[in-house]
Amino acid sequence: MTPDAPSAAGHTDRAQPESFRAVSLQASLTVKDLTRSVAWYRDVIGFTIDNEHKRDGKLLGVSLKAGAVRILLTQDDGAKGLDRARGEGFSLQYTTAQNIDALANRIKAAGVTLGSEPADMPWGVRAFRVQDPDGFKLTFSSERS
């Protein structure tokens, strides 16, 4: 039987070994000041707190959600130096059905400078960029209307 060909029972047999098939992706970000970062993601971007993670009464991390997206913010313990660069070499990309210009305006109204203003991209989305307080790069996009 050829890979991905329908079997007699009507099921599709997958090529072997099977490729990886994920159902979600969540990010965990280690931040310099957990309280400040939680407030920024909640008050500026609009995430809601899903869960607080404590050990021996000390807050170590906070799970946030926005729709189906989940992120975990954890407090840096300082072992590698609190002033080290974070978020080098990657960005988090959020896709929304919401109006991207209204989202960008809300973020700017909170006093945040955008890395790039909302713009139409050749691949059919409207997007803008921003950095969080620790320098993690975020891209927000929605399909153009």
Beta strands, then each sheet from edge to edge (+ up, - down):
strand 1: 27-31
strand 2: 48-55
strand 3: 58-66
strand 4: 69-75
strand 5: 91-95
strand 6: 116-120
strand 7: 125-131
strand 8: 137-143
sheet 1: 1+ 4+ 3- 2+
sheet 2: 5+ 8+ 7- 6+
end
